[in-house]
Amino acid sequence: MPIIIENSRAQGLYVRLLTLCVVLVVLARLFFIGEGTMAFPDETRYQSSLIAAKSLLNGNWQTFAAKVTSTSGRPGDAFVRLVPALLQNAAYTAFGLNLNSPDSLMIPVIINWLVLIVSAYIFYKVAHLLLRSELLGVMATLIYAGLINTNVYMRHVLPYDFAMCLMLYVLYTVLRQKQQGRAWNYAFFAKVGFISVFLITVYPGFYMAPFIVLAVLLDDRNPFVLLKKYFAGIVVYGLAGTVALLIFELISRLGGTSYLISSFHLAHTIDQGSYEEGFTFLVKYLYQIEGFIGTSLVALFVVYVIYLGGNLIKSFKDNSELDDLDKLVLVVAAFYFLHGFCTYFVHKMVFYGRLMHPFMPFVVLGAVSVIQRLSIPPLRTALVFALPLISLVSFGLFFKEYRVLDYPYDVLSQYHLNTNTASKVRYVNEVGKSPGFKYDIPEPARLNEASTAPTTDSLTLINFAFLFPMKHLTPAPDLAKLGSQVLFDGPHFLNFRAYQFEGFTIAERELIRASKFHFQIRTRGLSGSTPTGGVTPLN
């Protein structure tokens, strides 16, 4: 491998140290388990997998088919989620553990943790192939593993991480096939075609994935040469992908719906955000959310783009093939700007933080590749030591903040609240329009478990909702009328900046940051109850 650090033995030891840091980041994620599940409205789609798993066990195939495909264009995710859903059903049978309790919901989150481990390993393999350096491959893996965008969805039952894992796997498979000189046979094209399209059924936001992996095949500028060389394989690739779609279409028909028809309408639903951020969203996310390491990646990626421009000119002059990384980045950039064009000019398909998932690996790889292109050895060495340190500091700051976040559903579960009737629970929100998604009081964690809290005739839940849409504030609530006892008071989880990039406009994000929303549990009639905090102003 290329010697980045002058002493090869020291470079080998440094690779081991970076590998240890990757392991520590992976283990640190264990502290994210047990909090935050079911905080986002999209997580309620997991209920379809829970019901489908129960229907599967009971042999009710029609209900199974209906539930697997009733996930807004994500039947692949519902199908994959049958694994944790079946495990949860087993835990319910064995221990009476309520399927929707935080304890039971740790099962799909543990699987998320395992998926992220696999993704980190595959990312390293991809980085090693593209950068051709073990040191740079491990360093890129550490940076990628420590990004907020890589970690923030782990504690939520959402499809983004598994789709990312599949995309990395397909990319690695294609790169290995090419760089090892293996034959491009029909079986290979069928395999990667099926998986590439299947991952879209897991999460449609990865719509560009089947085209990104094919960028590796662009080994000639003459389209007729490419057509002659790969036409039959691409046909097989497309047919295998079509099979993946038709399987779920047939399943959905069994359940009385159409997966394909419902999928055609998805683009019209991606409108919760700011159209003016069409071209700037990625840079803004890296700067505002990823912090020090994000800013470093932006700066290095700008340098990489300069090198890429030079490589393009050289390729045209020499009629030579671009590096695989350069080809991949060009195709990824084309999709980013296509999406940005639709956002900014057509006002369709805005960007979310989760839609940055398929772009982040290439930002990291492009930025890290700059190191081996630099002609000044001291600068190369400085970057090799500085970037991992910046990455670890950024991850540490994220860990410190993310670890202590409180979520409404978890708080309600921890307090074992008991009310005479559901009508006695009052929800008060501080946004101009009442959100459609509120957090109901969960059932006891275990079967036949009685609530340990005294009964109350008056229970007020303040801001126990996903505060969206957030157009303006309402007049401050009269706290004296909402209950004299404060059972809980804490910052709302949407104060965490990364969450604010999941569908909120620029104005809404600014409102959240200025308001610093809290959520509270207030009640009357709980003699002897001990408040967890004082009467904190909600604004």
N, C-alpha and C positions, 0 to 999 in steps of 0.2 A: 504494500500500500504506500501511497505517497507520504514522504516524511514532512509533516507540518511542523512538529517540534524537532529541533536539530538532533537531539539525542534520541535514537530509536527506542532504547530501553525505557527512557523517561516517557516517551509517547505511549508505549505499551502499558505502563503503570497508570498513566492518566486515563487511558481508555477504560481500565478496570475501575478507576475512581468514578468516572462518569456513569458507568454501568451501575455501580452501587447507588448513585444518586437517582437513577431511573427507578431502581427497585424501591428506594425510600419514598419516592413520589407515589408509586403504585400502592405501597402499603399505607401511606397517609390517607389515601382515598377511603380506607375502611372506616375512618372517623365520620364520613359523610352518610353512612348507612344509618337508617332509623329515623331520619328527619326529612320532611319536605315532600314525601310522596303524596300524590293527589292534590298538590297545590295549584296546578294549572288545569283549566277546563279541558284541555285536550287529553289529559290523563284519564278522564272518565271513559274514553274509548276502551280502556282496558277491561271495563265491565263486560264488554262483548266477549272477550277471551274467557273470562271467568264463567259466563253463562254457557259459552260454546263448550268449554271443558266439561261442565256438568251435563250438558246435552249429549256429549260424546260418551260419557260414562253410562248414561241412561239409554243410549241407542236411539236418541231422537235426532235423526239425520237432517230433517228439514230445519229445525231450530238451529242446529249446529251450522248449517250452510248459511242461514240468514244472519246469524251473529258474526261469523267470521268475515262476511263481506259487507257488514253494515258499519264500516269504520272510515267513511269519507275517503275512499280511494286508497286505503292502507290494509288490504286483506293479507298481504304478506306478513305484516307486523302482527296482526291478530293470530295468524297461523303459528308464527314463531313463539308468540306469547303463550301458546297452549302449554308449553313446557313448565313455566312457573305457575300457571293457573292450575295445572294438574297437581303440582307439588303443594300448592295452597289447599286444594281440595283434600289431599291426603292428610295435611296437617289439621284440617278441620275435622276429618273423620277420626284421626288418632287422638287429638288433644282438645277438640272443641274450639279451635282458634278461629275467630270470626274472619271471614275472607277480606273484609274491608278494614280490619284493624291495622294500625301501624306495625304491630309485631308480625302479622302475616304478610303484610306488604313489603317486609324486608326481603322476602324471597326473590321477587323480580329485581329488586335493587342489587342484591348479591350477584345475580346473573349479569346485570349491567356492569358490575365491577369486573367480572370475569371477561366480558366482551371487551372492555377497555384494555385489559391485559393483552388479549389476543391482538387488538388493534395496534398497541405499542410495538409488539413483536413484529407484526407484518410491516408496520411503518419502517422499522429498522431495516428489514430486508429490502424494502423498496429504496430507502435512502442509500443503503450500501451499494445497490446496483446502479443507481443514478449518479452518486457522488464518487463512487469507486474508491472509497476510503473508509476504513473501519472507524477511525477517529471521528471523521465528520458525520458518519452515519449514526454513531452513538450520540454525538453532540446534538444533531438534529432531532433525534428521538427524545432526548431529555427536554429540549425546548418545546417540541410538540406536545409531549406528555404533560408538561407543566402549564400549558395555556389554559386560561379560564374557559375558552370556548370548547376545549377538549373535555373539561371536567364538570362543567356546570349542570349538565343534564343527567349525570349519573344517578342522582338520588330521585329522579322523576321517572315515571313509567312512560317513556316517550321513545319513538322509533329511531331517532337521529343517529345514535351511536352504533346500533347494529347495521344500519344502512352504510355508515362510514366504514365499518369493519369489512363489509362485503365489497365495497368499492376498492379498498386497499388490497384485498385479496385478489380480485380480478386484475388489478393493475400489476401486482407482483407476478401473477401467473403469466401475463403477456410479456412483461419485461424479461422474465427468466427464460421464456420460450425463445425470445429473439436473441438475447445476449449469449445464450448457450448454444445457439445455432440449431435448435431442435426443429423438426419438420412442422409446418403449419398444416396439419391434417384436418379433415372435416370434424373428427371427434373433438379436437381442441376448440375449433370455432363454435361448435354446438355447446360445449361446456361453458365457455366464457359468455356466449350470447345469452344462454338461459339465466345465468347468475346475474349478468349485467341488467337484464330487464326485471328479474325477480326483485332486485334491490329497489327498483322504482315502486314495486307493489308494497314494499316495506315503508318507504317514504317517498312520495312523488317529487319532493323538493330536490331529489338527486336525478332529475330528468336528463341532465347532461352526462351522466356517468357512462352510458353505453358509447357515447361519442368520444369521451376523453380517453378511454382505454384504447380506442382504435387509432389514436394519434401516433402511437408507436409504429404503426404500419406505414406511416408517411415517409418512406425511404427513397422516394424519387419525386422530383417536381413535375414530371410529365404525368398528367392524369390518365392518359391512355396506357402508359406502362403500368401504373398502379392498378388500373381496371383489369388489365390482362392478368396481372400477377395474383390479385386477391379477389377477383369478382366472385368466383364460386364459393370461396370461404366466407365472404361477406353475406352471400345469399343464405348459407347455412346458419351463420350468426344471427341474421334477422329472423329466419324461420324458427330457430330455437327460442329466441326472445318472444316471438308470437305465441309459441306453445305455452310459455309461462303466463302470458296474459289470458289465453283461452282456458287454461285450467281454472283460474279464478272466475272467469266469466261463466263457465259451466257450473261451478259451485254456487255462484250467486243466483243463477237461474233456478237451481234446485231450491234456493231459499226464497224465490219469488221476486228477485230484483235483478238489475244488470250492473255489473261492475264497470264495464266499459262506458256505458251511458252516463253513469254518475261521475266517472273520472273526467269526462269532457267538460264538466262544469266547474272543476276545481280552480282553474285559473281565475275565474271571476270572484272567487272567495278570498284571494290573496291581496287584500286591500286595506289591511289594518296597519297603517304606518304612514310614512311621509314620502310622497312622490318626488319631492325635491332632492332626496338623498340617493337617487338612482345610481349615480356614478361615484359618490363619495362615501357610501355606507361602509365599505370595507376599511378604508383608511381611518374613518371616524371610529369604527369599532376597535381597531387595533390601538388607536391613540387613547381613547377614553376608557376602554374596558381592560385591555391587556396591559396598559401602563408602560413601565420601563421596557419590558421585553417587546411589547408591541411597537413602541416608537423605534427601538433598535431594528426590528424586522423591516419596518417601513423604509428606514434609511438605507439598509443594506439591499433591500429589494430594488430601490431606485438605482443603485449602483449596478445591480444585476441586469436591469433593463438596458443600461448603457452597453454592457458586455453583450447582451442578447442582440442589440441592434448591430453591433460590429460583426457578430457571428452570422447574422442574416446577410449582411453585405458580402462577407467572405464566401458564404454558401452560394450566392448567386454568381459571384465571379468565378469560383472554382468548380461550380456544379457539384458541390459536395453535400453530404447529408448532415443535417443538424444533429446535435446531441439529442438523446431521448428526452432529457429534462427540458431543453429548449422547445422541442416540439410539443411536449405536454403543456408547458406554461402558455405557449401561444394559443393552443386550443382552449385551455381553461380561461384565459383572458378574453378570448372571443365570446365565450358564453357569458362571462361576467358583464361585458359591455352590451351584449344582446339583451340580457336581463335588465341592465341599467337603462337601456334605450326604451324598453317596454314600460319601465317604471316612470322615467322622467318625461317622455314624450307621449306615450300612449295611455298612461295612467292605469296600467295593469301590472300585477305581480310585483308588489313592493318587496324590499329586502327585510328579512328578520335576522336576528343573531343566529338562529339555527340554520339559515340558508348560507351562512358563512362556512359551515362544516366542510363541504367538498372543496372549498378554495384554500383553507388554511394549510393543508399539507404542502401545497405548491408554493405558498408564500414562504414557509419555513425552508423548504428545499432550495428555492431560488436564492434566498438571503444567505444561507449557509454556504452555498456553492461559490459565493464571492470570495471566500477565504482562500481557496486553492488557486484562484485566478489572480490574486494580488501578487505583484512583483517585489514587494518590500517585506522581507522575512520578519522583521520585528513587528510590523503591523499584523501580519498573519498570526504570529504567536500571541499578540495582545488580544486579538479577537477570539482566539481559541480558548483563552482563559476567562475573558470578560463575559462573553455571551452566556456560558453555563451559569456563572455567578449571578448575572442579571436575571436569568430565568428562575433560579432558585429563590432569589429575593422576591420576585414577582409572585411566584407560587406561594411562598410563605405569607405574604400580605393577603393574598386571596384566601388561603387556608384559615388564617386568623379571623377574617370577617365572615367567611362562608360557614365555618364550623358552628358559630353561635347564633345563626339566624333562627328565628321562631316562625312557625307556620300555623295558621289558624286551625287546620284540621288536627294537627298534633297537639296543640294546646287544649282543644276541646276534648281530645281523648285522654290527656293526662289528668284533667280535672274531674272526670267521671261525673259530669253534671247530670242532674236529675230534675225533671219538671213534671208537674201534674199532667199537662197536656201540651201538645206542640204549639197551640195558640198562645201559650204564655211566653213564648220566646219572641223577643222583638229585635229586629235588625235595624241598626241605624248606620247609614253610610254618609261620608262627607263629600261625596262628589255630586255634581249637578244632576246626573241621571243615574237612577238606581241600577247597579250592575245586575246582569241576568244570572250570574254565577255566585252563589253564596255557599258557605260551608255549614252543612247541617250537623247537628249534634250526633256523633256516631253512636252506634250500638256498643254495648260492653265488648271488651276484647275477647272474652271467652264465653262459650255457651252457658247459659243459666247463671252468669255472673251478675250479681246485684250491684247497683250503684252504691258507692260508699259516701256520696255527698248527700247532705240533707235536702229535702224537697223544698223548692221555693215557688212562690206564686208569681214571681216577677224576675225575669232574666233578660238582660239587654246585652246584645253582642254588637259592639261598635267596630265598624270596618272589618267585620268578618266576611269579607267578600273579595273576589278578584276585581280590583277597582278599575273596571273598564266598561264603557268608555269614560274618559276623565276630561270632561269639557271645562268644568269650573267647580269651585267649591260652593257648598251650601252654607247658609248661616250656621255658625257654631252651635252645636247642640247644647241644650240646657242640662248640664251634667247632674244637677241636683234632682231633676225629675226622672233620671234614668237609673237610679239606684244608689244607695249610700255606700254600699260595700263594693270595693274594687278587688275582684278576685285575681285579675291579671291585667298587666299593662306592659306593653312592649312595642318596639318599632315594627311596622308592617314589613313583611319580607320583600315587598316591591321597592323598598328603599335600596335594595341591592342593585347596583347599576346595570349589571349584565341582564337582569330580568326586564329592565326598562327598554331594552332593545328587542323585545319580543312582542311587537305589534303596536307599540305606543308611538305617537307622532312626536316630533321635536317639542311642540308646545306641551304635550302631556308629560314628557320626560322632565321638562323644566318645572312643571307644576308639582310633580312628585318630589323632586329634589328640594324645591322651596318649601313644601308643606311638611315634609318629614312625618308622614302619617304614622300614627300609632294604632294598635287595635287593643280593645279592652273588653273584659267581661265585668259587667256590673249587675248587682242583684240587691234585692231586699229580703229580709226575713231569714238570713242565715246567721243566727246567733252564734257567737264564738268563732266565726270565720276570720281568718287572718289574711289581710290583703298582701299581695306580693309586691306592691309598689304604691307610691303615693298617688294623689289625684294629679296626674300629669296633663297639662294642656295638650289637646290633640292637634293643634296647629302651631 
